[in-house]
Structure formats: structure tokens, C-alpha cells
């Protein structure tokens, strides 16, 4: 898979679709720590609990997608402000 992505991104030059992954990758430490430090899972659970009777079996999927969207928005803000966490 690494060879395929290398070929697509570097050799062919199709790199615009990989931007969301670049945002996550530049602050991977912040993405990893966000669930334990900021407790984003509990915050997003408040919003998904209200819609749980309507989502049925897709409740876990909706919660995960909302959590990913919130984390990505925070990481994008850090990316735009050029704030990068490192160990």
C-alpha cells in the first residue's frame, strides 16, 4: 500500500485528496492525546445520545463520525495556525 500511495501522491502528482490525512499526520500526537486530555468522546456523546432513538444500529457509527469531525476541526485549526506538538 505504501508503494501505491507513493506512486499516486509523489509520482503521478495527485496530492490534493490527501490533505485531510496531512492535517491529521502533522499533529498526530495531539490527535492521539485529544481523547484522554480533552475527553472529546464524552462531549460528543452528549449530542449523539439525543439522536440515539432515531439512529438505531448506526449509533456507534454516528458517534465515531462526529468524534472524527470534531477532532479534525481542532487539528485543522492547529494546522492553520502552524501549531505542531512534538515529543
C-alpha positions as CSV (number, residue, x, y, z in Angstrom):
1,X,0.0,0.0,0.0
2,X,2.9,2.3,0.7
3,X,4.1,1.8,-2.8
4,X,0.7,2.5,-4.2
5,X,0.3,5.8,-2.3
6,X,3.8,6.8,-3.1
7,X,3.1,6.3,-6.8
8,X,-0.2,8.2,-6.6
9,X,0.9,11.1,-4.5
10,X,4.6,11.6,-5.5
11,X,5.0,10.2,-8.9
12,X,1.6,10.9,-10.5
13,X,1.1,14.2,-8.5
14,X,-2.4,13.6,-7.2
15,X,-1.9,15.0,-3.7
16,X,-5.0,17.2,-3.1
17,X,-7.1,14.3,-1.9
18,X,-4.5,13.5,0.8
19,X,-4.9,16.9,2.5
20,X,-7.2,15.6,5.4
21,X,-4.6,13.0,6.1
22,X,-1.8,15.6,6.1
23,X,-3.7,17.6,8.7
24,X,-4.0,14.6,11.0
25,X,-0.5,13.5,10.4
26,X,1.1,16.8,11.2
27,X,-0.4,16.8,14.7
28,X,-0.7,13.1,15.3
29,X,0.3,13.5,18.9
30,X,-2.5,16.0,19.5
31,X,-4.9,13.6,17.8
32,X,-3.8,10.7,20.0
33,X,-4.0,12.7,23.2
34,X,-7.2,14.5,22.5
35,X,-9.4,11.6,23.6
36,X,-7.8,11.4,27.0
37,X,-7.0,15.0,27.7
38,X,-10.0,16.8,26.4
39,X,-12.5,14.0,26.8
40,X,-14.0,14.6,23.4
41,X,-15.7,11.3,23.5
42,X,-17.8,12.3,26.4
43,X,-18.6,15.7,24.9
44,X,-19.8,14.2,21.6
45,X,-21.7,11.5,23.5
46,X,-24.0,14.3,24.8
47,X,-25.0,15.1,21.2
48,X,-25.3,11.6,19.9
49,X,-27.3,10.4,22.9
50,X,-30.2,12.7,21.9
51,X,-30.4,11.1,18.5
52,X,-29.9,7.5,19.6
53,X,-33.6,6.5,19.3
54,X,-33.6,7.7,15.7
55,X,-30.2,6.2,14.6
56,X,-30.9,2.6,15.6
57,X,-28.0,0.3,14.9
58,X,-25.9,3.1,13.4
59,X,-25.5,4.8,16.8
60,X,-21.9,3.8,17.2
61,X,-21.1,4.9,13.6
62,X,-22.7,8.3,14.1
63,X,-20.8,8.8,17.3
64,X,-17.5,7.9,15.7
65,X,-18.1,10.1,12.7
66,X,-19.0,13.1,14.9
67,X,-15.9,12.5,17.1
68,X,-13.7,12.3,14.0
69,X,-15.2,15.5,12.6
70,X,-14.7,17.4,15.9
71,X,-11.1,16.1,16.2
72,X,-10.3,17.0,12.6
73,X,-11.7,20.5,13.0
74,X,-9.5,21.1,16.0
75,X,-6.5,19.7,14.2
76,X,-7.2,21.8,11.2
77,X,-7.3,24.9,13.4
78,X,-3.9,24.0,14.8
79,X,-2.6,23.3,11.3
80,X,-3.8,26.7,10.0
81,X,-2.1,28.5,13.0
82,X,1.1,26.4,12.4
83,X,1.0,24.9,15.9
84,X,2.6,21.5,15.9
85,X,3.0,19.3,19.0
86,X,6.1,17.1,19.2
87,X,7.5,14.8,21.8
